[in-house]
Amino acid sequence: MKKIKLIIATVAMLSLVSSSAVYADGFAPGEGLYIGAFAGVGTGMVQPKVATTAATAQTGSNPNDKAGTFEAKEGGLGLEGIEGGVVTGYGYKMGDLYAGLEGEIAWGDVEFKLTASPGITVNGSDATNADITEISAKKDWTGGMFGRLGYYINQDTLLSLRGGVLVSKFDAKYGTFSESFYGGGPSLGADLTSRVTAIDPNLSVRLGMVYTDFHTAAVSGIGTMLNSRGGTSQSGVDSEVTGSALSARIGLQYSFFDANTLF
C-alpha cells in the first residue's frame, strides 16, 4: 500500500512539474486566444466606370449631350496611405501544423485625389455651371474575417496563410457632392509570426501582407445633378467602381487563454 501511495505521489509531482514547464514556455505564436494591433502601408487601384444617362440630343439641345460609357479597363487610379488596426482570433497548434480563425478592423487615410485648376464645368446650365476642381475617394475603414492555416518552422516561429472576406467603407467626393459606399470581396494574406521570448513568452511580433479583390460597387449619388440645356431636363451619370487593395503591416499580438485548459 505504501508503494502504491508513493507511485501516485511521484506521478502527481511529475505532472505538476510538467504543467509548470509548459506554463513557463508560454503559448506558441498564434496559439490560443490572442489579441493584437498593427500598423502599415496600404495601396490600391480603383477602376471607375461612368455611364451617362442623357438621351440622344433633341432639337434645340446641345448636340454633344448623348449617352455614352467611359471605363478604365486597363490600369486605373492609384490609392496610397497609412493604416492601423486591431486583430483578435483563436488558434490551435497540432504538432508542427496550425489552424485558426481571426477577425480584424483597420482605419487609415488610404486615398486618391484628382485636382483641376481652373475647374471643369460639368452638368450645368449656362446660368448655373458646376465647376469641379477636385475628385477624391478615401478608404475610411476595412473589416472582415479570415481562416488561417500554418506551419511551425520552429517552436518560436509560425508561417501562415489566411483567406476570407474584407469589406471597406469609401467616402467619395465630386465637387460639392459626396457619398459613402461599401465595397468588399475575397481577401488573401500571408504572415510570419515570431515569439519574443526575451520580453514575454506569450508576446509575438507579426509581419504580413493582405491582398483584397473588391467587387463592383455602385456610386449612385455622384454626378446625378440635373441640368437644363435648351429647355431639356437631363440626368447626369451612373457611376460604379471596382479595384483591388494591398496592405503591408507589422504588429504585435499576445496570447492569453487556451480552451484546452478547461478540460
C-alpha positions in Angstrom: 0.0 0.0 0.0 2.8 2.4 0.8 4.5 1.6 -2.5 1.2 2.4 -4.3 0.9 5.7 -2.5 4.5 6.6 -3.3 3.9 5.9 -7.0 0.8 8.0 -7.0 2.6 10.9 -5.3 5.5 10.6 -7.8 3.2 10.7 -10.8 1.4 13.7 -9.3 4.7 15.5 -8.8 5.9 14.8 -12.3 2.6 16.0 -13.7 2.9 19.2 -11.7 6.4 19.8 -12.9 5.4 19.1 -16.5 2.5 21.6 -16.3 4.7 24.2 -14.8 7.3 23.8 -17.6 4.6 24.2 -20.2 3.3 27.3 -18.5 6.8 28.8 -18.3 7.3 28.2 -22.0 4.1 30.1 -22.8 1.9 29.8 -25.8 3.3 29.1 -29.3 2.9 32.0 -31.7 -0.8 32.3 -32.7 -1.9 29.6 -30.2 -4.9 30.0 -28.0 -7.0 33.2 -27.8 -5.0 36.3 -28.9 -5.3 40.0 -29.5 -3.0 42.3 -31.4 -2.5 45.6 -33.1 -0.8 46.5 -36.3 0.3 49.5 -38.5 1.4 49.6 -42.1 1.1 51.0 -45.6 -1.9 50.5 -47.9 -2.0 50.8 -51.6 -4.7 50.0 -54.2 -6.2 50.5 -57.6 -9.6 51.9 -58.4 -11.2 51.3 -61.8 -14.1 53.7 -62.4 -16.9 53.2 -64.9 -19.2 56.1 -65.8 -22.3 55.7 -68.0 -24.1 58.9 -69.0 -27.9 58.7 -68.8 -28.6 61.6 -71.1 -30.8 60.8 -74.0 -29.9 61.5 -77.6 -29.9 65.2 -78.1 -33.2 66.7 -79.1 -34.0 69.8 -81.2 -32.6 72.9 -79.5 -30.3 71.0 -77.1 -26.6 70.7 -77.1 -25.6 68.2 -79.9 -22.9 66.7 -77.6 -25.5 65.6 -75.0 -25.6 61.9 -75.9 -25.4 58.8 -73.9 -22.1 57.0 -73.6 -19.9 54.8 -71.3 -16.5 55.7 -70.1 -14.5 53.0 -68.4 -10.9 52.3 -67.2 -10.3 48.7 -68.4 -6.5 48.7 -68.1 -4.9 50.3 -65.0 -6.9 52.8 -63.0 -6.4 55.3 -60.2 -3.9 54.5 -57.5 -4.6 54.8 -53.8 -2.0 55.0 -51.1 -1.7 55.9 -47.4 -1.1 54.5 -44.0 -3.4 52.4 -41.9 -3.6 50.7 -38.5 -5.9 48.4 -36.7 -6.6 45.6 -34.3 -6.9 41.9 -34.7 -8.3 39.1 -32.5 -8.5 35.3 -33.0 -8.1 31.8 -31.8 -5.5 29.3 -33.0 -4.8 25.6 -32.4 -1.4 24.0 -32.6 -1.3 20.5 -33.9 2.3 19.4 -33.7 4.0 21.4 -36.5 0.7 22.4 -38.1 -1.6 25.3 -37.2 -5.3 26.2 -37.8 -7.1 29.2 -36.6 -9.9 31.8 -37.1 -9.5 35.6 -36.7 -11.1 38.9 -37.4 -9.7 42.4 -38.0 -10.7 46.0 -38.4 -8.4 48.8 -39.7 -8.6 52.6 -40.2 -6.4 54.9 -42.2 -6.0 57.6 -44.9 -5.6 55.4 -48.0 -7.0 57.6 -50.8 -6.6 59.1 -54.2 -7.3 62.7 -55.1 -7.5 64.4 -58.6 -7.5 68.2 -58.8 -8.0 70.7 -61.7 -7.2 74.4 -62.0 -9.2 76.0 -63.3 -12.2 73.9 -62.6 -14.0 71.7 -65.2 -17.6 72.6 -66.0 -19.9 69.6 -65.6 -23.7 69.1 -65.9 -24.8 72.7 -65.5 -26.9 75.1 -67.4 -25.4 78.2 -68.9 -26.6 80.1 -65.8 -25.6 77.6 -63.1 -22.4 75.9 -64.3 -20.8 73.5 -61.8 -17.1 73.9 -61.7 -15.4 70.7 -60.5 -11.9 71.3 -59.0 -11.4 68.1 -57.1 -12.4 64.4 -57.2 -11.4 62.1 -54.3 -12.1 58.8 -52.7 -10.8 57.7 -49.2 -11.0 54.3 -47.7 -12.4 55.0 -44.3 -12.3 51.6 -42.7 -11.9 47.9 -43.5 -13.0 44.9 -41.6 -13.5 41.1 -42.1 -13.0 37.5 -41.0 -10.3 35.0 -42.0 -9.5 31.4 -41.7 -5.8 30.6 -41.1 -3.6 27.6 -41.9 0.1 27.4 -41.0 3.3 25.5 -40.3 5.7 26.0 -37.3 9.2 26.5 -38.7 10.4 26.0 -35.2 8.9 26.4 -31.7 9.1 30.1 -31.9 8.1 30.9 -35.5 4.9 30.4 -37.4 4.4 30.8 -41.1 0.7 31.0 -42.0 -1.6 31.7 -44.9 -5.1 33.2 -44.5 -8.2 33.6 -46.6 -11.5 35.3 -46.1 -13.6 38.4 -46.9 -12.9 42.1 -46.3 -15.4 44.9 -46.6 -14.3 48.6 -46.9 -16.2 51.8 -46.5 -15.3 54.5 -49.0 -16.0 58.2 -48.8 -16.1 59.7 -52.3 -16.3 63.4 -53.2 -17.2 65.0 -56.5 -17.2 68.8 -56.4 -19.8 69.7 -53.8 -21.3 66.3 -53.9 -20.3 63.4 -51.6 -21.4 59.8 -50.9 -20.3 56.9 -48.7 -20.4 53.4 -50.3 -19.2 50.0 -49.4 -17.0 47.6 -51.4 -15.8 44.1 -50.5 -14.5 40.9 -51.8 -12.3 37.9 -51.3 -9.0 38.5 -49.5 -5.8 36.5 -49.2 -2.8 37.0 -47.0 0.5 35.6 -45.6 2.0 36.2 -42.1 5.2 35.4 -40.3 4.8 35.4 -36.5 7.7 35.1 -34.1 7.6 34.8 -30.3 9.5 37.5 -28.3 10.7 35.2 -25.5 13.1 37.7 -24.1 10.2 40.0 -23.2 7.3 37.6 -22.6 6.8 34.0 -24.0 3.2 34.9 -24.9 4.1 38.0 -26.9 4.8 37.7 -30.6 5.8 40.1 -33.4 4.0 39.6 -36.7 4.8 40.6 -40.3 2.2 40.2 -43.0 0.7 41.2 -46.3 -3.0 41.2 -47.3 -4.5 41.4 -50.8 -8.2 42.2 -51.5 -10.1 42.0 -54.8 -13.0 44.3 -54.5 -16.3 43.6 -56.3 -18.1 46.3 -58.2 -19.8 48.9 -56.1 -22.3 51.5 -57.3 -21.7 55.2 -56.7 -25.2 56.3 -57.4 -25.3 59.7 -55.8 -22.3 61.3 -57.5 -22.8 63.1 -60.8 -26.6 62.8 -60.9 -27.1 66.5 -60.9 -30.0 67.7 -63.2 -29.2 70.2 -65.8 -31.3 72.1 -68.3 -29.8 73.0 -71.6 -32.1 74.2 -74.4 -35.1 73.6 -72.2 -34.5 69.8 -71.9 -34.0 68.3 -68.5 -31.5 65.5 -68.5 -29.9 63.5 -65.7 -26.2 63.2 -65.2 -24.4 59.8 -64.9 -24.5 56.4 -63.2 -21.1 55.6 -61.7 -19.5 52.4 -60.3 -16.1 51.4 -59.2 -14.1 48.2 -58.8 -10.5 47.5 -58.0 -8.1 45.9 -55.5 -6.0 46.7 -52.4 -2.7 45.6 -51.0 -1.6 46.1 -47.4 1.8 45.5 -45.8 1.9 45.7 -42.0 3.8 44.9 -38.8 2.3 44.4 -35.4 2.3 42.7 -32.0 0.0 40.1 -30.7 -0.5 38.5 -27.3 -1.9 35.0 -26.5 -3.6 34.8 -23.1 -6.1 31.9 -23.0 -6.3 28.3 -24.2 -9.6 26.5 -24.1 -7.8 23.2 -23.6 -7.1 24.3 -20.0 -10.8 24.0 -19.2 -10.8 20.2 -19.8 
